[in-house]
Amino acid sequence: MAQSVFEAVVVDAAGELVGDAVLSLSPLDGQSTPSSVVGGGVKIAQIKQEYSPYVTAVRTGTPVEFPNLDTIQHHIYSVSKPKRFEIPLYEPGRSEVVTFDQPGLVVIGCNIHDWMSAYVLVLDTPWFGKTAADGRVRLGDLAPGRYRLELWHPRVSKPLSREVTLGATSGAEPLRLTLTLRPDRRLRRAPTPGAGGAY
């Protein structure tokens, strides 16, 4: 059976391109879904006193590595229901793996550095992607049929949700999707005097 390719471009209410938006497609017509999890290679690093990347999307059951590439300690934690965990007094050069085994949104912080935050969106579908800075995302290997599209971003109150129908070939133009974003309320790191040290 011929497979489809789905492409979208995400913009905000002012028409500006939106990065770090996660788009997922869940089949509605009983299309076969690959059962295996894409394992390994997913990392959320602590570097320059920030999490990188800020937004990560994974399939349920995926292990994620958390390397500390900084020169100082961190204290990783999450109290989100899909995955509560804590890695205290996390030394430079240390790396731990956390498996995200329940779907949902996991917000990650640092008990030492309040401004550090990251998001992991855990999905039950294998068809998902994150927009780049150009607002674009492309998903392949989709069987024709109906899908539930969901589009999430850290600055939306709830995901955009709609039904889409894919044919046997990819469309000529990417689907344009608009998100209404809340103001960015992230804490900003104040300049720190001196170099290094745990604080």
Residue pairs with C-beta under 8 A, 6 or more apart in sequence:
1 143
1 144
1 168
2 144
2 168
2 169
3 140
3 141
3 142
3 143
4 142
4 143
4 144
4 166
4 167
4 168
4 169
4 170
5 138
5 139
5 140
5 142
5 170
6 25
6 127
6 138
6 139
6 140
6 142
6 164
6 166
6 170
6 171
6 175
7 136
7 137
7 138
7 139
7 170
7 171
7 174
7 175
8 23
8 136
8 137
8 151
8 174
8 175
8 176
8 177
9 17
9 134
9 135
9 136
9 174
9 175
9 176
9 177
10 17
10 18
10 21
10 23
10 131
10 135
10 136
10 137
10 151
10 153
10 177
10 178
10 179
11 17
11 18
11 135
11 176
11 177
11 178
11 179
12 18
12 178
12 179
12 180
12 181
13 178
13 179
13 180
13 181
17 133
17 134
17 135
18 131
18 135
18 153
18 179
18 181
19 131
19 132
19 133
19 134
19 135
20 53
20 54
20 55
20 130
20 131
20 153
20 154
21 130
21 131
21 135
21 137
21 151
21 152
21 153
21 179
22 55
22 57
22 121
22 123
22 128
22 129
22 130
22 131
22 151
22 152
22 153
23 128
23 129
23 130
23 131
23 137
23 139
23 149
23 150
23 151
23 177
24 57
24 123
24 125
24 127
24 128
24 149
24 150
24 152
25 125
25 127
25 128
25 139
25 142
25 147
25 148
25 149
25 164
26 124
26 125
26 127
26 147
26 148
26 150
27 33
27 125
27 143
27 145
27 146
27 147
28 145
28 146
28 147
28 148
28 163
29 145
29 146
31 142
31 143
31 145
32 143
33 125
33 126
34 126
37 59
37 60
37 61
37 62
38 59
38 62
38 126
39 62
39 63
40 63
42 56
42 58
42 62
42 63
42 64
42 65
43 64
43 65
43 66
43 67
44 51
44 52
44 53
44 56
44 64
44 65
44 66
44 108
44 118
44 120
45 51
45 52
45 66
45 67
45 68
45 69
46 52
46 66
46 67
46 68
46 69
46 70
46 74
46 76
46 90
46 110
46 116
47 69
47 70
48 70
49 70
49 72
49 113
49 115
49 116
49 189
49 192
50 115
50 116
50 189
51 108
51 110
51 116
51 117
51 118
53 118
54 117
54 118
54 119
54 154
55 118
55 119
55 121
55 130
55 153
55 154
56 64
56 118
56 119
56 120
56 121
56 130
57 120
57 121
57 123
57 128
57 129
57 130
58 64
58 100
58 120
58 121
58 122
58 123
59 122
59 123
59 124
59 125
59 126
59 128
60 100
60 101
60 102
60 103
60 122
60 123
60 124
61 99
61 100
61 101
62 99
62 100
62 122
63 97
63 98
63 99
63 100
64 97
64 98
64 99
64 100
64 120
65 95
65 96
65 97
66 76
66 87
66 90
66 95
66 96
66 97
66 98
67 94
67 95
68 74
68 90
68 91
68 92
68 93
68 94
68 95
69 92
70 92
71 92
71 195
71 196
72 92
72 196
72 197
72 198
72 199
73 89
73 90
73 91
73 92
73 112
73 198
74 90
74 110
74 112
74 113
74 116
75 86
75 87
75 88
75 89
75 90
75 110
75 111
75 112
76 85
76 86
76 87
76 90
76 96
76 108
76 109
76 110
77 85
77 86
77 87
77 88
77 108
77 109
77 110
77 111
78 84
78 85
78 86
78 106
78 107
78 108
78 109
79 107
80 104
80 105
80 106
80 107
81 102
81 104
82 100
82 102
82 103
82 104
82 105
82 106
82 122
83 98
83 100
83 101
83 102
83 104
83 106
83 120
83 122
85 98
87 96
87 98
88 111
90 96
100 106
100 120
100 122
102 122
103 122
103 123
103 124
104 122
105 119
105 120
105 121
105 122
105 152
106 119
106 120
106 121
106 122
107 117
107 118
107 119
108 117
108 118
108 119
108 120
109 116
109 117
110 116
112 198
112 199
113 189
114 187
115 186
115 187
115 188
115 189
117 186
117 187
119 154
121 152
127 139
127 141
127 142
127 147
128 139
129 137
129 138
129 139
130 137
131 137
136 174
142 166
143 166
144 166
144 167
144 168
145 165
145 166
146 163
146 164
146 165
146 166
147 163
147 164
147 165
147 166
148 161
148 162
148 163
149 160
149 161
149 162
149 163
149 164
150 159
150 160
150 161
151 159
151 160
151 161
151 177
151 179
152 159
152 160
153 179
153 181
155 179
155 181
155 182
155 183
155 184
156 179
156 180
156 181
156 182
157 182
160 177
160 179
164 175
192 199
